[in-house]
Amino acid sequence: AWLDTGTHASLLDAGNFVRTLTDRQGLQVGSPDEIAYAAGWIDRDGLAARAKLFGKTGYGAYLDRLVSDAEH
């Protein structure tokens, strides 16, 4: 989705939209590791290694979920 951020109000709206995606739907916006995996630039093991690198952060947990989903 294109998010116009030319004004203070539209920047706030864009931030709220991204927050909604991450909080309610559990999605990340602009995750380079997810993009690399989807494009085939890294495999599941590479994604798992990236998840381990980020440890117990929210982003690391997100990557762990992607690895788990890839196993099924």
Long-range contacts (C-beta under 8 A, 24 or more apart in sequence): 26-62, 26-65, 28-59, 28-62, 31-59, 31-62, 31-63, 33-63, 34-62, 34-63, 34-66, 37-66, 37-70, 44-70, 44-71
